[in-house]
Amino acid sequence: MWPQLVSSYETYISALVYEESRKGDPEQAARRLDAIKSFRMLDIVDEARILAGKIIGGGGIPEEYPEDALHVAVAAVNGMDVIVTWNFAHLNNPFTRMMIRQIIENEGYRSPEICSPEELLEVDK
């Protein structure tokens, strides 16, 4: 089901996702890298780093999790429609989504929707 879902969308990852996928157990890392190899990669540009700092500074994401803010900022700067994540602690919960959206839109960007894979599957039906 997941491959079919992925193939029905234009899928992207950031260079940050690629770097995170390389970490840990070498066998598992190889499996992760194989799973994302067909996704187009978004570079991490200075504009995204600045926006990530504003997301943290505005209280959208705790400063202890700068990678989460950078994920969102890269997506916003590149005009992505959706971020798919299982990170319910720092990204995909109603209060965080509201704060992140407000900060991003105040900076002049369109905020991507943040949802879980299951939520996206519901939309795709």
C-alpha positions as CSV (number, residue, x, y, z in Angstrom):
1,M,0.0,0.0,0.0
2,W,2.8,2.5,0.9
3,P,4.6,2.2,-2.5
4,Q,1.3,2.8,-4.3
5,L,0.6,5.8,-2.1
6,V,4.0,7.3,-2.7
7,S,3.8,6.8,-6.4
8,S,0.6,8.8,-6.5
9,Y,2.4,11.9,-5.2
10,E,5.5,13.9,-6.1
11,T,7.7,13.0,-3.2
12,Y,10.7,14.9,-1.9
13,I,13.1,14.6,1.0
14,S,15.5,17.1,2.4
15,A,19.2,16.6,2.6
16,L,18.6,16.4,6.3
17,V,16.4,13.3,5.9
18,Y,19.1,11.7,3.8
19,E,21.8,12.4,6.5
20,E,19.5,11.1,9.2
21,S,18.8,7.9,7.2
22,R,22.5,7.2,7.0
23,K,22.9,7.0,10.8
24,G,22.7,4.0,13.1
25,D,22.9,0.3,12.3
26,P,24.5,-0.1,8.9
27,E,22.1,-2.7,7.6
28,Q,19.1,-0.7,8.7
29,A,20.6,2.5,7.3
30,A,21.1,0.7,3.9
31,R,17.4,-0.2,4.0
32,R,16.3,3.3,4.8
33,L,18.5,4.7,2.0
34,D,17.1,2.2,-0.5
35,A,13.6,3.3,0.5
36,I,14.2,6.9,-0.2
37,K,16.5,6.7,-3.2
38,S,13.8,7.6,-5.7
39,F,12.7,10.7,-3.9
40,R,13.9,14.1,-5.2
41,M,16.1,15.9,-2.7
42,L,15.6,19.5,-1.5
43,D,18.7,21.3,-0.5
44,I,19.1,23.1,2.8
45,V,19.5,26.7,1.9
46,D,20.3,29.7,4.1
47,E,16.7,31.0,3.7
48,A,15.5,27.7,5.3
49,R,18.0,28.0,8.2
50,I,16.8,31.5,8.9
51,L,13.2,30.4,8.9
52,A,14.0,27.5,11.2
53,G,15.5,29.9,13.6
54,K,12.3,31.9,13.6
55,I,10.2,28.8,14.1
56,I,12.3,28.0,17.2
57,G,12.4,31.6,18.4
58,G,8.7,32.0,18.0
59,G,8.0,28.9,20.2
60,G,6.8,26.7,17.4
61,I,9.3,24.0,18.1
62,P,11.6,23.7,21.2
63,E,15.2,24.8,20.7
64,E,16.3,21.3,21.7
65,Y,15.0,20.0,18.4
66,P,16.5,22.2,15.7
67,E,16.3,19.4,13.1
68,D,12.5,19.4,13.4
69,A,12.3,23.1,12.7
70,L,14.7,22.7,9.8
71,H,12.5,20.0,8.3
72,V,9.5,22.3,8.3
73,A,11.5,25.3,7.1
74,V,12.9,23.4,4.1
75,A,9.4,22.3,3.2
76,A,8.0,25.8,3.5
77,V,10.8,27.5,1.6
78,N,10.4,25.0,-1.2
79,G,6.6,25.3,-1.4
80,M,5.8,21.8,-0.3
81,D,2.1,21.1,0.3
82,V,2.5,18.4,2.9
83,I,5.0,17.1,5.5
84,V,4.3,13.5,6.4
85,T,5.6,12.5,9.8
86,W,5.1,10.2,12.8
87,N,6.6,12.9,15.1
88,F,3.6,13.7,17.3
89,A,5.7,15.2,20.0
90,H,7.2,18.2,18.2
91,L,5.5,18.4,14.8
92,N,2.2,16.7,14.3
93,N,-0.1,17.8,17.1
94,P,-2.8,20.5,16.9
95,F,-1.0,23.1,19.1
96,T,2.3,22.8,17.4
97,R,0.8,22.8,13.9
98,M,-1.1,26.0,14.8
99,M,2.1,27.8,16.1
100,I,4.2,26.6,13.2
101,R,1.6,27.8,10.7
102,Q,1.3,31.2,12.3
103,I,5.1,31.7,12.3
104,I,5.6,30.6,8.8
105,E,2.8,32.7,7.4
106,N,4.0,35.7,9.3
107,E,7.3,35.3,7.5
108,G,5.5,35.4,4.1
109,Y,5.5,31.7,3.3
110,R,2.7,29.2,2.8
111,S,2.8,26.6,5.5
112,P,2.8,23.0,4.5
113,E,0.1,20.8,6.1
114,I,1.7,18.5,8.7
115,C,0.1,15.0,8.9
116,S,0.8,11.4,9.6
117,P,0.9,8.8,6.8
118,E,-2.4,7.4,8.1
119,E,-4.0,10.9,7.8
120,L,-2.7,11.2,4.2
121,L,-4.1,7.7,3.4
122,E,-7.5,8.9,4.6
123,V,-7.3,11.9,2.2
124,D,-6.3,9.7,-0.7
125,K,-9.4,7.5,-0.5
